[in-house]
Amino acid sequence: MAATGDKHVWEDGSRDRREHGGAPMRPDDEALARRTERERVDVGLDAYDPDDVPAATDTPPLGDVTDTEVYEEERAEVKRQLEEGELYPLTEEHPFPPTRYDRT
């Protein structure tokens, strides 16, 4: 509590020293709700204070993946593997996917 002129500043806001020392004439329901929520979090009844969580925002949409250099490199690699016969569908003749052990 810090004194400032005619008022004392309390945790839940300012209090006029000319008012009665008991309960305020107009209780601040919002301040009471904030204090109650903080206490519930401190005690462990609630996992977090909803007022402490930032507002949810949508992530910006990603650009077109097909325009990236990595995509173009992978596309060229698949094309090369198809041309050299390294990629093929799984059939009775080739029941397992191709391995890359022979390429070092």
ZITAKA-V374963 format. One record per backbone hydrogen bond with DSSP energy under -1.0 kcal/mol. CO is the residue of the C=O (numbers start at 1). NH is the residue of the N-H. E is the energy in kcal/mol with one decimal. If there is no record, write none. Layout:
co	nh	e
CO	NH	E
CO	NH	E
This chain:
co	nh	e
2	9	-2.2
4	7	-2.1
6	17	-1.3
7	4	-3.0
8	15	-1.9
9	2	-1.1
10	13	-1.7
13	10	-2.8
15	8	-1.6
16	19	-1.5
27	29	-1.0
28	32	-2.0
29	33	-2.3
30	34	-2.3
31	35	-2.6
32	36	-2.6
33	37	-2.4
34	38	-2.3
35	39	-2.4
36	40	-2.3
37	41	-2.0
38	42	-2.6
39	43	-2.4
40	44	-1.2
40	45	-2.0
40	46	-1.3
49	52	-2.1
64	67	-1.5
65	68	-1.8
68	72	-1.7
69	73	-2.3
70	74	-2.4
71	75	-2.5
72	76	-2.1
73	77	-1.9
74	78	-2.4
75	79	-2.2
76	80	-2.3
77	81	-2.4
78	82	-2.4
79	83	-2.3
80	84	-2.0
81	86	-2.4
81	87	-1.1
94	91	-1.5
